[in-house]
């Protein structure tokens, strides 16, 4: 058994995505990053295994990405940035907005994956308030 972090929320597409973009995204979801050395970037400080994200469907099609519920998700910030980096190679204006709230098994392990204005995911620590 390992440590589990649960994520809630949705990272929304800043612009509607095309059929070609959707196909690229779907080919990346649930993939093992270790099988794709071309996705990895030198100097990344977060261990990443799978792209544990799923499409969020709206009335008119996909509207964003959310955690797929996988156990033992490692490197969510890096996984989101891999998607952004790969998508921007073909579509430079591709961008996600919003945030995912992360809740680990330990009481103090709470943080937020936040998409900043630069289009890159960052980890923001959420202060724990004891009552």
Buried (B, 14 or more C-beta within 10 A) or exposed (E): EEEEBBBEBBBBBBEEBEEEBBEBBEEBBEBEBEEEEEBBEEEBEEEBBBBBBBBBEEEEEBBBBBBBEBEEBBBBBBBBBBBBBBBEEEBEEBBBBBBBBBBEEEEEBBBBBBBEEEBBBBEEEEEEEEE
